[in-house]
Amino acid sequence: MRRILITNDDGVKSKGIGALTDLMRPYGEVTVVAPFEAQSGMSAALTIGKPLRLTELRSEEGLKIYACSGTPADCVKMAMNQIFSDKMPDILVSGINHGSNASIAALYSGTLGAAAEGTVYGVPSIGFSLASHDPNADFTASVHYAKIIIDKFLEIPPIANTYLNVNFPAVKLEHIKGIRFSGQGKGQWIKEFEERKDPYGFNYYWMTGEFYNNEPENKLADHNLVEQNFISVVPHKIDTTDYNELKRLEELWKL
């Protein structure tokens, strides 16, 4: 029986992880370990210097659900060490995230931080995200295409030290144009803080931000594909070394 680990960064009670859990149950024994509360933007952050708690919320044949007090990466570590200590899961699936993790968002994403952590443990890992922050978003199309992608993922998993980042457009099933492999698009957040005053008259800052597209003409960038109603699939490496730059600097610096 296939052993499946599911996590996310929106919290164990989010609609997205519920949809993903229902999708994955026919594939094997499902264990969900997800944060008690939303942990968006945590990337691969770990909890250091304070205790973690793991609470079982549900247990039935083929399904166990736990809430962890830490980050998404903490959830994966907790699962690998406390639940799968005898044998690693066969697959880790993270999501379905409420909000796009295309372009620069991949750097900050707790959804992908969890997928990266699973990859470090040698477990084939994949992250799913929907380009909508609506807590009641419609996951019908995402689930339909996620099944197609999961079937392929299980048949032909990514090579070692590589995980997949999948982003769905927030449109109805009939409006999705297809699935495309792509690269991480270039973009950045601007106007990232809104200055406000507290009741005592002191300034404070609330993170908001606007996404600025650095390559609007690149039709193959993941964020542009999603904007065009395609599903983007980007392979990410754990090893972030730029080997071309390594070679260039070695030759020029002559240390």
PAPA-564180 format. One line per field, with one value per residue (C-alpha): y, x, z; residue in three letters. Coordinates in steps of 0.05 Angstrom, whole numbers, plus 5000, padded with zeros to 4 digits. Layout:
<rs>
c2 (Y,...)
c1 (X,...)
c3 (Z,...)
code (Ala,...)
</rs>
This chain:
<rs>
c2 (5000,5068,5115,5187,5249,5313,5381,5455,5525,5550,5508,5439,5464,5500,5482,5469,5414,5383,5379,5350,5298,5274,5270,5229,5178,5129,5127,5096,5108,5183,5219,5294,5334,5409,5472,5489,5558,5592,5594,5628,5660,5615,5583,5530,5563,5518,5529,5535,5547,5530,5465,5436,5401,5346,5334,5278,5305,5246,5172,5123,5068,5097,5167,5201,5277,5314,5387,5413,5477,5494,5515,5473,5449,5432,5391,5350,5339,5319,5270,5239,5231,5214,5181,5152,5134,5061,5075,5140,5157,5142,5212,5281,5327,5399,5444,5459,5529,5588,5636,5631,5606,5624,5670,5701,5674,5606,5635,5652,5596,5551,5504,5495,5497,5434,5402,5420,5389,5325,5323,5330,5265,5231,5230,5249,5315,5362,5427,5450,5522,5557,5630,5653,5675,5664,5617,5588,5582,5531,5474,5433,5447,5442,5373,5350,5368,5350,5278,5278,5306,5258,5199,5222,5239,5169,5137,5182,5219,5275,5258,5260,5328,5358,5375,5402,5468,5466,5528,5528,5589,5607,5593,5542,5474,5490,5553,5518,5513,5456,5439,5468,5456,5522,5560,5605,5674,5738,5786,5821,5853,5929,5979,5923,5961,6005,6055,6061,6090,6052,6080,6115,6152,6110,6087,6014,5978,5926,5882,5888,5896,5894,5843,5874,5831,5837,5798,5809,5787,5719,5673,5612,5641,5606,5667,5689,5619,5619,5688,5657,5602,5547,5504,5513,5458,5480,5432,5463,5438,5432,5449,5523,5529,5568,5524,5569,5628,5583,5567,5640,5666,5612,5632,5707,5712,5663,5651)
c1 (5000,5028,5044,5025,5043,5003,5019,5008,5020,4948,4932,4903,4831,4838,4793,4852,4883,4814,4807,4877,4864,4801,4839,4896,4857,4846,4922,4939,4944,4941,4974,4962,5010,4996,5002,4950,4945,4965,5040,5045,5110,5152,5192,5236,5237,5245,5224,5285,5286,5214,5175,5133,5067,5035,4961,4921,4855,4827,4842,4805,4821,4868,4870,4905,4905,4952,4961,5031,5047,5105,5120,5107,5179,5171,5110,5150,5207,5158,5124,5189,5217,5155,5106,5148,5209,5206,5197,5193,5129,5127,5104,5095,5041,5037,4976,4930,4954,4906,4946,4996,5066,5092,5151,5185,5131,5165,5222,5178,5127,5115,5079,5144,5187,5151,5161,5235,5240,5208,5258,5316,5290,5291,5216,5186,5151,5104,5069,5001,4976,4913,4918,4864,4867,4793,4785,4723,4756,4729,4780,4741,4787,4849,4830,4812,4881,4918,4896,4925,4990,4993,4984,5043,5083,5075,5092,5152,5175,5226,5300,5333,5339,5284,5212,5155,5117,5048,5004,4931,4894,4832,4783,4729,4749,4727,4770,4836,4878,4924,4987,5055,5124,5158,5212,5206,5185,5220,5180,5183,5140,5138,5104,5109,5089,5030,5045,4990,4980,4960,4908,4965,4989,5052,5070,5069,5075,5029,5057,5015,5052,5040,5069,5112,5122,5194,5182,5112,5131,5158,5100,5136,5146,5103,5065,5049,5025,4978,4953,4938,4897,4949,4973,5047,5095,5165,5219,5260,5328,5351,5421,5417,5490,5499,5552,5563,5578,5621,5664,5666,5688,5740,5771,5768,5786,5844,5847)
c3 (5000,4980,5038,5024,5065,5055,5083,5068,5093,5099,5159,5172,5165,5098,5040,4995,5038,5046,4970,4963,5017,4982,4917,4945,4987,4929,4918,4985,5060,5072,5131,5137,5180,5172,5213,5266,5235,5169,5159,5091,5070,5116,5059,5091,5160,5221,5294,5338,5413,5430,5434,5379,5390,5347,5358,5326,5300,5262,5253,5209,5160,5107,5137,5196,5206,5252,5268,5283,5320,5273,5202,5139,5140,5214,5195,5146,5195,5249,5202,5179,5249,5290,5243,5186,5227,5205,5131,5091,5054,4980,4960,4992,4965,4990,4980,4949,4967,4967,4924,4867,4880,4811,4797,4858,4904,4898,4939,4998,4994,5054,5007,4968,5030,5052,4983,4986,5056,5031,4974,5024,5055,4987,4980,4912,4927,4891,4910,4883,4885,4860,4838,4886,4959,4968,5029,4994,4925,4876,4870,4819,4761,4804,4829,4759,4731,4795,4786,4715,4741,4801,4755,4713,4775,4803,4736,4722,4785,4781,4789,4857,4891,4847,4865,4824,4831,4799,4793,4771,4743,4782,4726,4711,4683,4612,4610,4625,4561,4583,4622,4605,4633,4644,4681,4742,4717,4735,4779,4846,4898,4902,4950,5001,5064,5081,5136,5189,5259,5320,5370,5407,5346,5334,5264,5245,5178,5147,5092,5028,4963,4888,4840,4785,4723,4699,4635,4610,4539,4561,4545,4574,4644,4696,4720,4649,4631,4691,4669,4601,4635,4628,4686,4697,4721,4743,4767,4824,4849,4921,4897,4880,4857,4792,4760,4700,4747,4790,4730,4706,4774,4783,4717,4729,4802,4797,4871)
code (Met,Arg,Arg,Ile,Leu,Ile,Thr,Asn,Asp,Asp,Gly,Val,Lys,Ser,Lys,Gly,Ile,Gly,Ala,Leu,Thr,Asp,Leu,Met,Arg,Pro,Tyr,Gly,Glu,Val,Thr,Val,Val,Ala,Pro,Phe,Glu,Ala,Gln,Ser,Gly,Met,Ser,Ala,Ala,Leu,Thr,Ile,Gly,Lys,Pro,Leu,Arg,Leu,Thr,Glu,Leu,Arg,Ser,Glu,Glu,Gly,Leu,Lys,Ile,Tyr,Ala,Cys,Ser,Gly,Thr,Pro,Ala,Asp,Cys,Val,Lys,Met,Ala,Met,Asn,Gln,Ile,Phe,Ser,Asp,Lys,Met,Pro,Asp,Ile,Leu,Val,Ser,Gly,Ile,Asn,His,Gly,Ser,Asn,Ala,Ser,Ile,Ala,Ala,Leu,Tyr,Ser,Gly,Thr,Leu,Gly,Ala,Ala,Ala,Glu,Gly,Thr,Val,Tyr,Gly,Val,Pro,Ser,Ile,Gly,Phe,Ser,Leu,Ala,Ser,His,Asp,Pro,Asn,Ala,Asp,Phe,Thr,Ala,Ser,Val,His,Tyr,Ala,Lys,Ile,Ile,Ile,Asp,Lys,Phe,Leu,Glu,Ile,Pro,Pro,Ile,Ala,Asn,Thr,Tyr,Leu,Asn,Val,Asn,Phe,Pro,Ala,Val,Lys,Leu,Glu,His,Ile,Lys,Gly,Ile,Arg,Phe,Ser,Gly,Gln,Gly,Lys,Gly,Gln,Trp,Ile,Lys,Glu,Phe,Glu,Glu,Arg,Lys,Asp,Pro,Tyr,Gly,Phe,Asn,Tyr,Tyr,Trp,Met,Thr,Gly,Glu,Phe,Tyr,Asn,Asn,Glu,Pro,Glu,Asn,Lys,Leu,Ala,Asp,His,Asn,Leu,Val,Glu,Gln,Asn,Phe,Ile,Ser,Val,Val,Pro,His,Lys,Ile,Asp,Thr,Thr,Asp,Tyr,Asn,Glu,Leu,Lys,Arg,Leu,Glu,Glu,Leu,Trp,Lys,Leu)
</rs>
